[in-house]
């Protein structure tokens, strides 16, 4: 691939991943060119510490072209001067990624409009970069952290000044059993003029922890990144490893992964629609949604041993033959479908519920595209973003999957997008149960190649999620990068609530159903 605006130093293609190396000074130009020429999405951006092998850090920007099922990965070496040209001014979706790289590796995105800390709060020790290979916790670090716990440096929220404007702080500790997130509303009366937010209060060091584990043990860690998307996470992680090793998944294992992914989507979507009823005051709808979700989670436990669908995935396949329990799945699904239809009939004939959602939480298509919003939130705003269609994997191409795209971009559209997704999940589950597959659950023997890497991905209930894995010279874990959909979609909230009233925030928040732990990696 050549371009007049930048010089390609090297390129290679691995499956549907095209890696293009450019000089650091050409990084921004190359990224902008790929984005425009391929009408692509920025899917993730990350860094690796390769100083032990090549004497440099390396930054990667992963773009996807859904028209040809291709990932284009622009990468550049960064050494000596640890600065590189920021792509955020041209690609706003990069704004968190670049700040995260600065926190974790110490690389500076020159030209970033808001380069303050993201993952680590202000009391975190200066000059401490946890994802560098030579980083460790010293006694001085512990002492500094201890002192920081006593005297905290406050975060500087953006202040809006003007006659009649006042601030409403919400969080970081909430009344519900959820992780912390801090919201500052600048309001005029009840109308929200501006929302500023702060996350990453419980950073767990998951990516660093992956480096201490074997690839096999990493499956269990991936399942625990985000509880309600446990299976989607482990599927994407396993897929990245399998692609790296050239493992071909047996068709029965692929069918089981497809089936369980849709089971995970179904219980989440029905529960989330019920939670939206709680946000609008439709208590009966909330109760019905919770009851149906509970029945599906009990089914999960019966067929997999886990309400959250853990323990099914393994490298190269699956641990148990879920298809042998098809009778239980069919009978439970038949009862659930009836209750679900009654549930949706109740909701769609509740005028007060519909009126609360229509025009509330509006996100325009151009804003959603610029911020890299993913999943049903993107589809509700007119963007055809669904990994099952954009980058077909498992058995989705065999099933002839088609996504459902809406245009209104409000809370109501996000509810309808969930309902359409749930309907398709029901159809696909039944279709998979009618199909016949070979008996193999796990691929044959394989070896882990040295210094190889690959992407894995899945369409979770919240949207696309990605894993990128790389092995070292011994075939052990060198780097695991993961990106959850919530990491992308939280950025939409300030735009969604602008101009709404403060009591609308819980409803809009539930319409996105974002995860705090999906950011605190």
C-alpha positions in Angstrom: 0.0 0.0 0.0 1.5 3.4 -1.0 0.3 6.9 -0.4 1.8 10.2 -1.5 1.4 11.7 2.0 3.5 9.2 3.9 6.1 6.6 3.4 5.5 2.9 4.2 8.5 1.4 6.0 7.1 -2.1 6.0 3.9 -4.0 5.7 2.5 -7.5 6.3 -0.8 -9.2 6.2 -2.1 -11.7 8.7 -5.5 -13.1 7.9 -7.7 -10.0 7.6 -5.2 -7.8 9.5 -2.9 -5.5 7.5 0.0 -4.1 9.5 1.6 -0.9 8.1 4.7 0.6 9.7 5.4 4.3 9.1 7.8 6.7 10.6 6.7 8.4 13.8 6.4 11.8 12.1 4.1 10.3 9.5 1.9 8.5 12.1 -0.9 11.2 12.2 -0.9 11.6 8.4 -1.2 7.8 7.8 -4.0 7.4 10.3 -6.0 10.2 8.8 -5.4 8.9 5.3 -6.6 5.4 6.2 -9.7 6.7 8.0 -10.8 8.8 5.1 -9.8 6.5 2.2 -11.4 3.4 3.8 -14.3 5.1 5.5 -13.0 3.2 8.5 -13.6 3.1 12.3 -10.8 3.6 14.8 -11.3 0.4 16.8 -8.5 0.7 19.4 -5.1 2.3 20.0 -2.4 1.0 22.2 1.3 0.8 22.9 3.9 -2.0 23.5 7.2 -1.8 25.3 9.6 -3.5 22.9 12.8 -1.9 24.2 14.3 -5.3 25.2 14.0 -6.5 21.5 14.1 -3.4 19.3 15.1 -0.6 21.7 11.8 1.3 21.2 8.2 1.6 22.2 5.6 1.0 19.5 2.2 2.6 19.1 -0.6 1.0 17.1 -3.8 2.4 15.7 -6.3 -0.3 14.6 -8.9 0.8 11.9 -11.6 -1.5 10.5 -13.0 -1.4 7.0 -16.2 -3.3 7.2 -16.8 -3.2 3.4 -14.0 -5.7 2.8 -13.7 -7.2 6.3 -10.2 -5.8 6.8 -8.3 -4.4 9.8 -5.7 -1.8 8.9 -3.1 -1.4 11.7 -0.9 1.7 11.5 2.1 1.4 13.8 5.2 3.4 14.5 8.4 3.1 16.6 8.9 5.7 19.4 12.3 6.0 21.0 14.7 8.7 22.3 12.2 11.5 22.2 9.1 9.9 23.7 6.6 12.1 21.9 4.5 11.4 18.8 2.0 13.4 16.8 -1.5 13.2 18.4 -4.3 12.0 16.0 -7.1 13.3 18.3 -7.4 16.7 16.6 -8.4 14.8 13.4 -9.8 11.6 15.0 -11.7 12.5 18.2 -12.2 8.8 19.0 -8.5 8.6 19.9 -8.8 11.1 22.8 -8.9 8.5 25.7 -6.5 6.1 24.0 -3.7 8.6 23.8 -4.2 9.8 27.4 -4.1 6.2 28.5 -0.9 5.5 26.7 0.6 8.6 28.3 -0.4 7.3 31.8 0.8 3.7 31.2 3.9 4.2 29.1 4.9 7.9 29.4 4.6 8.6 25.7 3.4 12.1 25.0 0.8 12.8 22.3 1.9 16.2 21.0 -1.1 18.4 20.0 -3.6 16.5 22.1 -6.3 19.1 23.1 -6.7 17.8 26.7 -3.6 15.7 27.7 -4.3 15.5 31.5 -4.3 12.2 33.3 -7.0 9.6 32.5 -6.5 6.3 34.2 -4.4 7.4 37.2 -5.8 10.2 39.4 -3.8 13.2 40.5 -2.2 11.6 43.6 -0.6 8.8 41.6 3.2 9.1 41.7 4.8 11.1 38.9 7.1 9.1 36.6 5.4 5.8 37.3 4.4 3.9 34.2 3.0 0.5 35.1 2.9 -1.1 31.6 6.5 -0.6 31.0 8.3 -3.9 31.2 10.8 -2.7 33.8 8.1 -1.2 36.2 7.7 -2.5 39.7 6.3 -1.2 42.9 9.0 0.1 45.1 9.0 1.1 48.8 9.2 4.8 47.7 6.1 4.3 45.5 4.2 2.7 48.4 5.2 5.6 50.7 4.2 8.2 48.1 0.8 6.4 47.6 0.2 6.3 51.3 0.9 10.0 51.6 -1.3 10.6 48.6 -4.2 8.8 50.3 -3.9 11.3 53.2 -3.6 14.5 51.1 -5.3 14.2 47.8 -4.9 16.6 44.9 -8.4 17.4 43.7 -9.4 16.9 40.1 -10.2 20.1 38.2 -13.6 19.6 36.7 -14.5 22.1 34.0 -16.4 25.0 35.6 -19.3 26.7 33.7 -19.9 30.2 34.9 -22.8 32.4 34.2 -26.0 33.8 35.7 -28.3 31.1 37.0 -25.8 28.2 36.5 -25.2 25.9 39.4 -23.4 22.6 39.9 -24.9 19.2 40.9 -22.3 16.6 41.9 -23.3 12.9 41.6 -21.0 10.3 42.9 -18.4 8.9 42.8 -20.1 6.7 45.4 -23.6 5.8 44.3 -26.7 4.5 46.1 -26.8 1.4 43.9 -24.3 -1.6 44.1 -22.2 -0.3 41.3 -18.6 0.9 40.8 -17.7 4.5 41.3 -18.1 7.3 38.7 -18.2 11.0 39.3 -20.6 13.3 37.4 -20.8 17.1 37.6 -23.9 18.6 36.1 -23.9 22.3 35.3 -27.6 23.2 35.2 -29.9 26.1 34.7 -32.9 25.2 36.8 -33.5 21.5 35.8 -32.0 21.8 32.4 -28.5 20.3 31.9 -26.2 22.8 30.3 -23.0 20.7 30.6 -21.9 17.4 32.0 -18.3 16.6 33.1 -17.4 13.2 34.3 -14.5 11.3 35.9 -14.0 7.5 35.9 -11.1 5.1 36.6 -11.5 5.1 40.4 -10.8 1.4 40.7 -8.1 0.6 38.2 -7.4 -3.1 38.6 -4.2 -3.6 36.5 -5.8 -6.3 34.4 -3.5 -5.8 31.4 -0.4 -6.0 33.6 -1.8 -9.1 35.3 -2.2 -10.9 31.9 1.6 -10.6 31.5 2.1 -12.7 34.6 -0.1 -15.5 33.5 0.1 -18.2 30.9 -2.2 -17.9 27.8 -4.4 -20.7 29.2 -4.8 -19.1 32.6 -5.6 -15.8 30.9 -8.9 -17.2 29.8 -10.1 -17.1 33.4 -9.0 -13.5 33.8 -10.7 -12.5 30.6 -14.0 -13.9 31.9 -13.7 -11.6 35.0 -13.2 -8.3 33.3 -16.9 -7.5 33.1 -19.4 -9.8 34.7 -22.4 -9.3 32.3 -20.1 -9.8 29.2 -18.0 -12.7 30.6 -18.5 -15.0 27.6 -18.0 -12.3 25.0 -14.7 -11.3 26.7 -13.4 -14.9 26.9 -14.5 -15.6 23.3 -12.6 -12.5 21.9 -9.5 -13.4 24.0 -9.5 -17.1 22.8 -10.1 -15.9 19.2 -7.0 -13.7 19.4 -4.9 -16.6 20.6 -6.3 -19.0 18.1 -5.7 -16.6 15.2 -2.1 -16.0 16.5 -1.4 -19.7 16.5 -3.3 -20.6 13.3 -5.8 -22.8 15.1 -8.9 -23.7 13.2 -11.9 -23.9 15.5 -14.0 -27.1 15.1 -17.5 -26.3 13.7 -19.2 -27.6 16.9 -17.1 -25.4 19.1 -17.9 -22.4 16.8 -21.6 -23.3 17.0 -21.5 -23.4 20.8 -19.6 -20.1 21.1 -22.2 -18.5 18.8 -25.1 -20.0 20.8 -23.8 -18.9 24.2 -22.9 -15.5 22.9 -26.5 -15.0 21.9 -27.7 -16.4 25.2 -25.6 -13.8 26.9 -27.0 -11.1 24.7 -30.6 -12.2 25.3 -30.5 -12.1 29.1 -28.7 -8.8 29.1 -31.0 -7.0 26.6 -34.2 -8.1 28.3 -32.9 -7.1 31.7 -31.7 -3.8 30.3 -35.1 -3.0 28.8 -36.6 -3.7 32.2 -34.0 -1.3 33.8 -35.1 1.4 31.4 -38.6 1.0 32.8 -37.1 1.7 36.2 -35.7 4.9 34.8 -39.1 6.0 33.5 -41.1 5.0 36.6 -42.8 2.0 34.9 -42.3 -0.3 37.9 -44.3 -3.2 36.5 -42.1 -3.3 33.4 -39.0 -3.3 35.6 -40.3 -6.2 37.6 -41.2 -8.2 34.5 -37.9 -7.6 32.9 -36.0 -8.7 36.0 -38.1 -11.9 36.3 -37.5 -12.9 32.6 -33.8 -12.2 33.0 -33.7 -14.3 36.2 -35.2 -17.3 34.3 -32.6 -16.9 31.6 -29.8 -16.7 34.1 -31.1 -19.9 35.8 -31.0 -21.5 32.4 -27.4 -20.3 32.0 -26.5 -22.0 35.3 -28.2 -25.3 34.3 -26.5 -25.6 31.0 -23.0 -24.2 31.7 -22.7 -24.3 35.5 -22.4 -20.5 35.7 -25.1 -17.8 35.7 -22.6 -15.6 34.0 -21.6 -18.3 31.4 -18.0 -18.7 32.7 -16.0 -21.9 32.3 -17.2 -22.7 28.8 -14.4 -21.3 26.6 -10.9 -22.7 26.4 -8.0 -22.1 24.0 -8.9 -23.9 20.8 -12.5 -24.7 21.6 -15.0 -25.2 24.4 -15.0 -27.2 27.6 -18.5 -28.6 27.5 -21.0 -29.7 24.9 -23.9 -27.2 25.5 -25.7 -28.5 22.4 -26.5 -31.8 24.3 -28.8 -29.7 26.6 -30.8 -28.4 23.7 -34.1 -29.7 25.1 -33.8 -27.5 28.2 -32.8 -24.5 26.1 -35.7 -25.0 23.8 -38.4 -25.4 26.5 -37.1 -22.5 28.6 -36.8 -20.3 25.5 -40.4 -21.1 24.5 -41.7 -19.9 27.9 -39.4 -16.9 27.9 -40.5 -15.8 24.4 -44.2 -15.7 25.5 -43.4 -13.7 28.6 -41.1 -11.4 26.6 -43.8 -10.7 24.0 -46.2 -9.8 26.8 -43.5 -7.7 28.4 -42.8 -5.7 25.2 -46.6 -5.3 24.5 -46.9 -3.7 28.0 -44.0 -1.3 27.3 -45.0 -0.3 23.8 -48.5 0.5 25.0 -47.4 2.6 27.9 -47.7 6.2 26.7 -45.9 7.7 29.7 -42.9 5.4 29.2 -42.6 6.2 25.5 -43.0 9.9 26.0 -40.2 9.9 28.6 -37.8 8.2 26.1 -38.6 9.9 22.8 -36.2 12.8 22.0 -34.5 12.2 25.3 -30.8 11.3 25.3 -30.3 12.2 21.7 -26.9 11.5 20.0 -26.5 12.7 16.4 -25.0 10.4 13.9 -22.0 12.6 13.2 -21.2 12.9 16.9 -21.5 9.1 17.3 -19.2 8.6 14.4 -16.6 11.1 15.5 -16.4 9.6 19.0 -16.2 6.0 17.7 -19.4 4.9 19.5 -20.1 1.2 19.1 -22.8 -1.4 19.3 -26.5 -0.8 19.6 -25.8 2.8 20.7 -24.2 3.4 17.3 -27.0 1.5 15.5 -29.6 3.6 17.2 -27.9 6.7 15.8 -27.8 5.4 12.2 -24.4 3.8 12.1 -24.3 0.2 10.9 -21.8 -1.1 13.5 -22.1 -4.8 14.4 -19.1 -7.1 14.5 -21.4 -10.0 13.6 -21.9 -8.3 10.2 -18.9 -5.9 9.8 -16.4 -8.6 10.5 -18.2 -12.0 10.4 -16.8 -14.6 12.7 -18.0 -17.9 14.4 -21.1 -18.9 12.5 -22.7 -15.5 11.9 -22.1 -15.6 8.2 -23.7 -19.1 7.9 -26.7 -17.8 9.8 -27.1 -14.9 7.4 -27.1 -12.3 10.1 -28.3 -8.8 9.4 -28.1 -5.9 11.8 -30.9 -3.5 12.5 -30.1 0.2 12.1 -32.3 3.1 13.4 -31.9 6.8 13.0 -33.5 8.7 15.8 -30.6 8.3 18.3 -32.6 8.8 21.4 -33.4 6.6 24.4 -36.4 5.1 22.6 -34.3 4.1 19.6 -31.8 2.4 21.9 -34.6 0.5 23.5 -35.9 -0.6 20.1 -32.4 -1.6 19.0 -32.2 -3.8 22.1 -35.6 -5.4 21.3 -34.6 -6.0 17.7 -31.3 -7.6 18.9 -33.2 -9.8 21.4 -35.6 -11.0 18.6 -32.6 -11.9 16.4 -30.9 -13.7 19.3 -34.0 -15.9 19.8 -34.2 -16.7 16.1 -30.4 -17.6 15.9 -30.5 -19.7 19.1 -33.4 -21.8 17.7 -31.7 -22.0 14.3 -28.4 -23.2 15.8 -30.3 -25.9 17.9 -31.7 -27.3 14.6 -28.3 -27.6 12.9 -25.9 -30.6 12.9 -22.2 -30.4 13.6 -19.2 -32.7 14.1 -18.4 -34.0 17.6 -15.1 -32.3 18.2 -15.1 -29.6 20.9 -11.4 -28.7 20.9 -8.9 -28.3 18.0 -6.0 -30.7 17.8 -2.4 -30.1 19.1 -0.8 -26.7 18.5 2.3 -24.7 19.5 2.6 -21.1 20.4 4.8 -19.2 17.9 7.3 -16.7 19.2 6.9 -13.0 18.6 3.5 -13.4 16.9 0.3 -11.4 17.4 -3.3 -11.2 16.3 -6.7 -9.5 17.0 -9.7 -11.2 18.5 -13.2 -9.6 18.6 -16.8 -10.1 19.6 -20.1 -8.3 19.5 -21.0 -8.2 23.2 -24.4 -7.0 24.5 -22.9 -3.5 24.8 -21.1 -3.4 21.5 -17.7 -4.4 19.9 -14.9 -5.5 22.2 -11.3 -6.3 21.2 -8.3 -8.2 22.4 -4.8 -8.0 20.9 -2.3 -10.6 22.1 1.4 -11.0 21.4 3.8 -13.7 22.4 7.5 -13.3 23.4 10.5 -15.2 22.2 9.6 -18.1 24.4 6.0 -18.3 23.3 4.8 -16.8 26.6 2.5 -13.7 27.0 4.2 -10.5 25.9 1.3 -8.2 25.7 -2.5 -8.3 26.0 -4.5 -5.2 25.1 -8.2 -5.2 25.6 -10.9 -2.6 24.8 -14.5 -2.9 26.0 -17.4 -1.1 24.4 -18.0 1.0 27.5 -14.6 2.6 27.0 -15.8 4.0 23.7 -19.4 4.8 24.7 -19.0 6.8 27.9 -17.8 9.7 25.8 -21.3 10.0 24.3 -23.0 10.8 27.7 -22.2 14.5 27.8 -23.7 14.9 24.4 -26.7 12.7 25.1 -27.9 14.6 28.2 -27.2 18.1 26.9 -30.4 20.1 27.0 -32.4 17.4 28.9 -33.5 17.8 32.5 -31.5 16.3 35.4 -34.1 13.6 36.2 -33.6 12.3 32.6 -30.0 11.3 33.3 -30.8 7.9 35.0 -33.0 6.9 32.1 -30.4 7.9 29.5 -27.7 6.2 31.5 -29.7 3.0 31.6 -30.4 3.2 27.8 -26.6 3.0 27.2 -26.1 0.5 30.1 -22.4 1.4 30.4 -19.9 -0.4 32.6 -17.5 1.3 35.0 -15.4 -1.9 35.2 -15.2 -1.9 31.4 -12.9 1.1 31.8 -11.0 0.2 34.9 -8.6 -2.2 33.3 
